[in-house]
């Protein structure tokens, strides 16, 4: 079992930045690839970014590429999402998720993920 707790959400103006954190507890953190997803009101959950177990591989949705950066600190059992140049369309609840994968593998498929956090709200005003 892995418990995930997100933090760092809030209200920010367009063009601003936020850094989300996801703290993991339970089983060995570095056995898990990690992902960030988001869900806006009335919309389906969508993939944002993913990172491999060692942090050596990352993947991003086209909508956030060049603006968001995913990273992890395995010593702190934490994954981060640095969000810059935020836009109103980035407004959503952001979730982190964990999945057991081979060391260099990542996936954008939400159905593959085994564990999810409770989410943190990000609101970007225009």
C-alpha positions as CSV (number, residue, x, y, z in Angstrom):
1,X,0.0,0.0,0.0
2,X,1.2,3.5,-0.9
3,X,-0.3,6.7,0.6
4,X,0.0,9.8,-1.4
5,X,-0.7,13.4,-0.2
6,X,-0.6,16.4,-2.5
7,X,0.1,19.9,-1.4
8,X,0.9,23.3,-2.9
9,X,-2.2,24.1,-4.8
10,X,-3.9,27.5,-4.6
11,X,-5.1,30.6,-6.4
12,X,-2.7,32.3,-8.8
13,X,-2.9,34.9,-11.5
14,X,-2.3,34.0,-15.1
15,X,1.4,34.0,-15.9
16,X,2.2,33.0,-12.3
17,X,3.8,29.8,-10.9
18,X,3.1,27.1,-8.4
19,X,4.9,24.1,-7.2
20,X,2.9,21.0,-6.3
21,X,4.4,18.4,-4.0
22,X,3.3,14.8,-3.5
23,X,4.6,13.0,-0.4
24,X,4.5,9.2,-0.4
25,X,4.5,6.8,2.5
26,X,4.3,3.1,2.7
27,X,6.2,0.8,0.4
28,X,9.5,1.7,-1.2
29,X,9.0,4.9,-3.1
30,X,11.6,4.3,-5.7
31,X,9.9,1.1,-6.9
32,X,7.1,3.3,-8.4
33,X,6.9,5.5,-11.5
34,X,4.9,8.6,-10.7
35,X,2.4,10.7,-12.6
36,X,0.4,13.9,-12.3
37,X,-3.1,14.1,-13.6
38,X,-5.7,16.8,-13.5
39,X,-9.5,17.1,-13.7
40,X,-11.4,20.3,-14.5
41,X,-15.1,20.7,-13.7
42,X,-17.2,18.8,-16.2
43,X,-14.2,17.3,-17.9
44,X,-12.5,13.9,-17.8
45,X,-9.3,13.4,-16.0
46,X,-6.3,14.0,-18.1
47,X,-2.6,13.2,-18.0
48,X,-0.2,16.0,-17.2
49,X,3.3,14.5,-16.6
50,X,5.1,11.3,-15.6
51,X,8.5,10.4,-14.3
52,X,10.3,7.1,-14.1
53,X,11.5,5.5,-10.9
54,X,15.0,7.0,-11.1
55,X,13.8,10.3,-12.6
56,X,15.8,9.7,-15.7
57,X,12.8,9.7,-18.0
58,X,9.9,12.1,-18.1
59,X,6.8,12.7,-20.3
60,X,4.5,15.6,-20.7
61,X,1.1,16.3,-22.2
62,X,1.4,18.7,-25.2
63,X,-0.7,21.3,-23.4
64,X,1.9,21.7,-20.6
65,X,5.2,20.9,-22.4
66,X,7.7,23.7,-21.9
67,X,5.8,25.2,-19.0
68,X,5.6,22.3,-16.4
69,X,8.4,20.3,-15.0
70,X,8.1,17.0,-13.1
71,X,10.8,15.9,-10.7
72,X,11.3,13.6,-7.8
73,X,13.5,13.2,-4.7
74,X,13.6,9.6,-3.8
75,X,15.5,10.4,-0.5
76,X,12.4,12.5,0.5
77,X,9.8,10.2,-1.0
78,X,8.4,13.2,-2.9
79,X,7.5,14.0,-6.4
80,X,7.1,17.6,-7.6
81,X,5.3,19.5,-10.4
82,X,6.7,22.9,-11.1
83,X,4.1,24.9,-13.0
84,X,5.2,28.1,-14.7
85,X,3.4,30.5,-17.1
86,X,0.0,29.3,-15.8
87,X,-3.1,29.8,-17.8
88,X,-6.8,29.9,-16.8
89,X,-7.2,26.6,-18.6
90,X,-4.8,24.9,-16.2
91,X,-7.5,25.3,-13.5
92,X,-8.3,21.9,-12.2
93,X,-7.8,19.5,-9.3
94,X,-4.4,18.0,-9.6
95,X,-3.7,14.4,-8.5
96,X,-0.5,12.5,-8.1
97,X,-0.4,8.7,-8.7
98,X,2.0,5.8,-8.4
99,X,2.4,2.7,-10.5
100,X,4.8,-0.3,-10.3
101,X,6.9,-0.3,-13.5
102,X,10.3,-1.4,-14.7
103,X,13.0,1.1,-13.8
104,X,13.0,3.2,-17.0
105,X,9.3,2.8,-17.9
106,X,6.7,5.5,-17.6
107,X,3.0,5.7,-18.7
108,X,0.4,8.3,-19.4
109,X,-2.4,5.8,-19.0
110,X,-4.3,6.7,-15.9
111,X,-5.9,3.3,-15.7
112,X,-2.5,1.8,-15.2
113,X,-1.8,3.6,-11.9
114,X,-2.3,1.7,-8.7
115,X,-2.5,4.5,-6.1
116,X,-3.9,8.0,-6.1
117,X,-3.7,11.0,-3.8
118,X,-6.8,13.0,-2.7
119,X,-6.0,15.9,-5.0
120,X,-5.1,19.6,-4.6
121,X,-7.0,22.5,-6.2
122,X,-5.2,24.8,-8.6
123,X,-7.1,27.9,-9.7
124,X,-5.7,30.3,-12.3
125,X,-7.4,33.7,-12.6
126,X,-7.3,35.7,-15.8
